[in-house]
Amino acid sequence: MTPNELQILICGIAIGANLMVILNACWDWRNTRRGIERSRQARRRAAADHYLNTLRLYRLQNRSRPMPTIVESTPHPAELLEASVRDFELNLYDTLDRVEDATRRDGLL
């Protein structure tokens, strides 16, 4: 090979490597943007579920009495347990989403 051909080969390899770096950066940027959007939607869903769960728990705890009599209106213990378990489940899902987002940001996933 002539020196001119070697020089063109080296330049072609360098240009190709740089183009692949740019292409991979674009793909990573697009994947990051999609991941952020998915995590935002999951966070909003979790917040909405948490709000609805706490609203239900509040309603269960603060039921109005049908008639002011001797019997006090309290929610059934099973309903309180169900609402508490649902709240724990939503908190667990929220924690798992945060851990997954952190590991994705650190490049572990």
C-alpha positions as CSV (number, residue, x, y, z in Angstrom):
1,M,0.0,0.0,0.0
2,T,1.1,3.5,-0.7
3,P,1.5,6.0,2.0
4,N,-1.5,7.8,0.6
5,E,-3.7,4.7,0.8
6,L,-2.5,4.1,4.4
7,Q,-3.4,7.6,5.3
8,I,-6.9,7.3,3.8
9,L,-7.4,4.0,5.6
10,I,-6.4,5.5,9.0
11,C,-8.6,8.5,8.4
12,G,-11.5,6.3,7.4
13,I,-11.1,4.1,10.6
14,A,-11.0,7.3,12.8
15,I,-14.0,8.8,11.1
16,G,-16.0,5.5,11.4
17,A,-15.0,5.2,15.1
18,N,-16.2,8.8,15.8
19,L,-19.4,8.2,13.9
20,M,-20.1,5.1,16.0
21,V,-19.4,7.0,19.2
22,I,-21.9,9.7,18.1
23,L,-24.5,7.1,17.1
24,N,-24.1,5.2,20.4
25,A,-24.5,8.5,22.3
26,C,-27.7,9.3,20.4
27,W,-29.1,5.8,21.2
28,D,-28.2,6.2,24.9
29,W,-29.8,9.7,25.0
30,R,-33.0,8.3,23.4
31,N,-33.1,5.3,25.8
32,T,-32.5,7.6,28.8
33,R,-35.3,9.9,27.7
34,R,-37.7,7.0,27.3
35,G,-36.7,5.6,30.7
36,I,-37.2,9.0,32.3
37,E,-40.7,9.2,30.8
38,R,-41.6,5.7,31.9
39,S,-40.4,6.4,35.5
40,R,-42.3,9.7,35.5
41,Q,-45.5,7.9,34.5
42,A,-44.9,5.2,37.0
43,R,-44.2,7.8,39.7
44,R,-47.5,9.6,38.8
45,R,-49.4,6.3,38.9
46,A,-47.9,5.4,42.3
47,A,-48.7,8.9,43.6
48,A,-52.3,8.6,42.4
49,D,-52.7,5.2,43.9
50,H,-51.2,6.4,47.1
51,Y,-53.6,9.4,47.2
52,L,-56.7,7.2,46.5
53,N,-55.6,4.7,49.1
54,T,-55.1,7.3,51.8
55,L,-58.4,8.9,50.8
56,R,-60.1,5.5,51.2
57,L,-58.3,5.0,54.5
58,Y,-59.4,8.4,55.7
59,R,-63.0,7.7,54.7
60,L,-62.9,4.4,56.5
61,Q,-61.5,6.0,59.7
62,N,-63.9,9.0,59.6
63,R,-67.2,7.5,58.7
64,S,-70.1,9.7,59.6
65,R,-72.5,8.1,62.1
66,P,-75.9,7.3,60.7
67,M,-77.6,8.4,63.9
68,P,-76.0,9.9,67.0
69,T,-76.7,6.9,69.3
70,I,-74.7,4.9,71.8
71,V,-73.1,2.7,69.1
72,E,-70.0,4.3,67.6
73,S,-69.4,3.9,63.9
74,T,-66.0,2.4,63.3
75,P,-64.7,0.7,60.3
76,H,-64.4,-3.1,60.3
77,P,-60.8,-4.2,61.3
78,A,-60.5,-6.2,58.0
79,E,-61.1,-3.0,56.0
80,L,-58.5,-1.1,57.9
81,L,-56.1,-4.0,57.5
82,E,-56.8,-4.2,53.7
83,A,-56.2,-0.4,53.4
84,S,-53.0,-0.6,55.4
85,V,-51.7,-3.5,53.3
86,R,-52.5,-1.7,50.1
87,D,-50.6,1.4,51.4
88,F,-47.6,-0.8,52.2
89,E,-47.8,-2.4,48.8
90,L,-47.8,1.0,47.1
91,N,-44.9,2.2,49.2
92,L,-43.0,-1.0,48.3
93,Y,-43.7,-0.5,44.5
94,D,-42.6,3.1,44.8
95,T,-39.3,2.0,46.5
96,L,-38.7,-0.6,43.9
97,D,-39.2,2.0,41.1
98,R,-36.8,4.3,42.8
99,V,-34.1,1.6,43.2
100,E,-34.5,0.6,39.6
101,D,-34.2,4.2,38.4
102,A,-31.1,4.6,40.5
103,T,-29.5,1.4,39.2
104,R,-30.3,2.4,35.6
105,R,-28.7,5.8,36.2
106,D,-25.6,4.2,37.6
107,G,-25.5,1.8,34.7
108,L,-25.9,-1.3,36.7
109,L,-29.0,-2.5,34.8
